[in-house]
Amino acid sequence: MLRSLFANNCIAAIRENASPHAVGCLHKVEFAIEPRMSSSSLYRFASWAVVLALALLSLVPGSVRPQTGLPGPAEHFLAYFLTAALLGAGKRGTAYRIAVAVSLSIVSGIFELLQNFVPGREAGAFDFIVSAGGAACGVCAIAIACHYMSARKQRCD
């Protein structure tokens, strides 16, 4: 109710004159009536849930960790590939996706080092390399997919 009353007053002010107050008011109206994506909260929650799951699965004792039946390097690659793809799909832009790949690579290194202190787990440089490669490939895959989707959308419009 307050937003619509405020918006109506601003629109009336803009119609009367183009004073600086009216221009400032227009920006407030645009912000107030900007549509909110309900999926953005779900996406943020899913992103953090996946990162938390990655941390938990990396740092639980070996006897507690679920087994997928895949070889260890394949598990590492797939986990970081999917996490990077999910995080990389959140925003467009090369800088953001590079930051995702670098951050996940750093995190995988930290998790590998911390595994030295977890019973039944052992750290490995090869696991780190495979995890970092999975993160890089996941970001690249989503960047390519977004590029082709945006190119296709422009052709369709």
Wavefront OBJ file of the C-alpha trace (Angstrom):
o trace
v 0.000 0.000 0.000
v 2.759 2.459 0.929
v 4.705 1.647 -2.196
v 1.769 2.279 -4.471
v 0.880 5.547 -2.681
v 4.505 6.662 -2.880
v 4.675 5.625 -6.547
v 1.482 7.528 -7.364
v 2.793 10.685 -5.680
v 6.069 10.418 -7.573
v 4.352 9.871 -10.889
v 2.210 12.934 -10.241
v 5.315 14.984 -9.436
v 6.997 13.822 -12.615
v 3.960 14.728 -14.685
v 3.829 18.238 -13.241
v 7.441 19.162 -13.826
v 10.834 17.697 -14.434
v 12.503 19.073 -11.316
v 15.487 17.328 -9.728
v 13.140 16.035 -7.043
v 10.993 14.450 -9.736
v 13.977 12.780 -11.351
v 15.150 11.419 -7.977
v 11.638 10.302 -7.271
v 11.511 8.449 -10.582
v 14.566 6.410 -9.611
v 12.890 5.483 -6.320
v 9.746 4.444 -8.166
v 11.713 2.299 -10.593
v 13.448 0.592 -7.670
v 10.227 0.159 -5.712
v 8.266 -1.410 -8.563
v 11.163 -3.400 -10.008
v 10.030 -7.012 -10.258
v 11.701 -9.334 -7.793
v 12.722 -12.729 -9.066
v 11.509 -15.382 -6.699
v 14.000 -17.796 -8.194
v 16.990 -15.657 -7.118
v 16.509 -16.570 -3.461
v 16.147 -20.216 -4.386
v 19.265 -20.006 -6.548
v 21.270 -18.391 -3.728
v 20.096 -21.036 -1.287
v 20.936 -23.846 -3.718
v 24.382 -22.365 -4.407
v 25.298 -22.146 -0.737
v 23.817 -25.596 -0.080
v 26.017 -27.115 -2.780
v 29.125 -25.363 -1.452
v 28.291 -26.529 2.079
v 27.728 -30.092 0.841
v 31.072 -29.949 -0.946
v 32.763 -28.852 2.284
v 31.044 -31.519 4.371
v 31.785 -34.326 1.932
v 35.404 -33.196 1.701
v 35.975 -33.063 5.443
v 34.024 -35.974 6.927
v 35.958 -39.078 7.987
v 36.464 -41.668 5.277
v 34.232 -44.200 7.029
v 31.280 -41.777 7.025
v 31.642 -40.404 3.493
v 29.127 -41.824 1.015
v 30.584 -43.795 -1.884
v 29.313 -43.248 -5.416
v 31.082 -46.179 -7.014
v 33.079 -43.827 -9.239
v 36.852 -43.610 -8.995
v 38.103 -40.895 -6.630
v 39.335 -38.527 -9.362
v 36.015 -38.810 -11.204
v 34.147 -37.917 -7.989
v 36.382 -34.887 -7.484
v 36.025 -33.721 -11.069
v 32.245 -34.185 -11.140
v 31.651 -32.499 -7.776
v 33.638 -29.398 -8.690
v 32.357 -29.353 -12.278
v 28.711 -29.300 -11.133
v 29.384 -26.775 -8.358
v 31.203 -24.444 -10.750
v 28.473 -24.783 -13.353
v 25.803 -23.902 -10.789
v 27.736 -20.942 -9.425
v 28.804 -19.792 -12.891
v 25.219 -19.747 -14.111
v 24.270 -17.200 -11.466
v 25.652 -14.130 -13.172
v 26.932 -13.283 -16.589
v 30.373 -12.000 -17.113
v 33.799 -13.412 -17.600
v 35.262 -11.816 -14.476
v 32.623 -13.400 -12.246
v 33.127 -16.840 -13.765
v 36.900 -16.596 -13.462
v 36.437 -15.650 -9.807
v 34.228 -18.731 -9.328
v 36.833 -21.037 -10.889
v 39.718 -19.510 -8.925
v 37.751 -19.529 -5.654
v 36.727 -23.152 -6.042
v 40.308 -24.073 -6.908
v 41.576 -22.368 -3.760
v 38.850 -24.022 -1.691
v 39.732 -27.434 -3.113
v 43.359 -26.865 -2.098
v 42.308 -25.880 1.409
v 40.061 -28.942 1.685
v 42.897 -31.194 0.535
v 45.207 -29.739 3.178
v 42.557 -30.111 5.888
v 42.076 -33.766 4.967
v 45.471 -34.412 6.573
v 43.730 -33.934 9.927
v 40.636 -36.050 9.176
v 40.758 -39.750 10.129
v 40.542 -42.056 7.149
v 41.286 -39.319 4.629
v 44.482 -38.377 2.886
v 45.363 -35.272 0.937
v 46.662 -35.553 -2.577
v 48.073 -33.088 -5.086
v 46.445 -35.044 -7.902
v 43.033 -34.688 -6.231
v 43.601 -30.942 -6.025
v 44.535 -30.754 -9.718
v 41.489 -32.792 -10.747
v 39.182 -30.664 -8.558
v 40.584 -27.406 -9.942
v 40.247 -28.807 -13.466
v 36.633 -29.722 -12.778
v 35.920 -26.194 -11.545
v 37.532 -24.661 -14.632
v 35.670 -27.009 -16.986
v 32.353 -26.361 -15.227
v 32.745 -22.609 -15.598
v 33.785 -22.980 -19.237
v 30.825 -25.251 -19.980
v 28.324 -22.812 -18.524
v 29.978 -19.862 -20.299
v 29.720 -21.677 -23.637
v 26.107 -22.667 -22.949
v 25.170 -19.079 -22.016
v 26.947 -17.743 -25.095
v 25.017 -20.033 -27.430
v 21.740 -19.416 -25.622
v 22.123 -15.634 -25.894
v 23.175 -15.889 -29.553
v 20.168 -18.050 -30.300
v 17.835 -15.677 -28.456
v 19.073 -12.738 -30.545
v 18.406 -14.675 -33.746
v 14.891 -15.534 -32.573
v 13.958 -11.958 -31.665
l 1 2 3 4 5 6 7 8 9 10 11 12 13 14 15 16 17 18 19 20 21 22 23 24 25 26 27 28 29 30 31 32 33 34 35 36 37 38 39 40 41 42 43 44 45 46 47 48 49 50 51 52 53 54 55 56 57 58 59 60 61 62 63 64 65 66 67 68 69 70 71 72 73 74 75 76 77 78 79 80 81 82 83 84 85 86 87 88 89 90 91 92 93 94 95 96 97 98 99 100 101 102 103 104 105 106 107 108 109 110 111 112 113 114 115 116 117 118 119 120 121 122 123 124 125 126 127 128 129 130 131 132 133 134 135 136 137 138 139 140 141 142 143 144 145 146 147 148 149 150 151 152 153 154 155 156 157
